[in-house]
Amino acid sequence: MIRHIVFFSARRKEDVEAVRAGLLALGNIPHSGLFEVTLNTKVDPLSDEIDVVVYAEFADDAALAAYKAHPLYAHTTSKVRPLRELRYSADVVAGS
C-alpha cells in the first residue's frame, strides 16, 4: 500500500478554505482506498506554516499513477496552484 501525503500552505490566510475546498474535489477520483483533506491543527509550533494536508492510500504504484493521470487531477491542480505557496509531497510504502 502507498500512503500519499501532501502538505500545502496558502499564499494568503483568507485562501486557506479555498485551498481545502478545491482539494476536496480530488476525492472524486477513483483509485484511492482512503482519501482525506484536513486543516492542520497547528498544535506543533514548528509546523505552523502548513495549512492543509491531503492523505490518501493507494493499493500500489499503478493506482497512484492512475489517480494522478485522471483529468480531474489536472483540473483541480490548475485551480489550487495559484492559491498555494508551499506544496510538499511524500509517497511512502506502508510498513517500510
N, C-alpha and C positions, 0 to 999 in steps of 0.2 A: 504494500500500500504506500502511496506517495502522499505526504502531507504538504500542501501548498499554502504558504503563509506569506501574506503581503501586508506591509505597513505603509500607511500614507500620512502625509501631513498636508493640510490645506494651505494655500498661499495666504488666505485671509481667514480670520476666525469666523466671519459670517458665512464662509463657504463650506464649513465642516459638514453641516447637514446635507448640503447639495452633493458633496462627495459621497457621503454614506448612501444617500438615496440613489445616486447614479450607479454605485457599485452593486446595489441590491439586484439590479437587472441581470447581473451575471448568474444569479441563482436560477434563472430560467433556461440556462444552457444545460442540456443533458450531460452525462458522463461523470458527474461527481456523486459520491455516495453521501457526502455531507457537505453543506455549504452554509457559511455564516458570515455576516458583515456586522461588526460591532464597533462601538466607540471605545477608545482607550479610556480606562478609568483614571489614568494618570496618578495612581497611588504611589508609584515609584518616581521620585523627583528627577531621577537620571534619564527617564524616558518620556518626559513631558512634551517633546516635540512631535510625537506620533499621535495623530488624531483618530484614525480609523484603521481597523485590522480586518482583513479578509482571511478566513480559514476555510480550506476545502480539503477533502480527501478523495483520492482517485485510486482505482484498483491497480493501475500500472502507468508506465510512461505513455503508452498509447492512448489511454483515456485522457491524460493531461494534455497531450498534443492535440487530440480531437477537440477538447474544450477550447484551447487557445486558437484553433483554426476556425471555430464557429463564427459566422458573420456577426452575431450579437456581441461577441468579444471585441471585435474591431470597432463596432459602432459605439459601444459603451466606453471603450478606451478613449475614443476621439472626443467624447463629451466630458469625461472626467479629467483628462490630461491638462487642459488649460486651468483647472481649478486647484491642481495639486502643486506642492512644492517638492516634497520628497516622495520617493517610492523605493522601498527595499523589499526584495522578494527572496524567499528561500523555499526550495523543494527538497524535502528530506524523505528518506525511506524509513518507514515506521519500524522501530525496534533495532535500528542500526546503531 
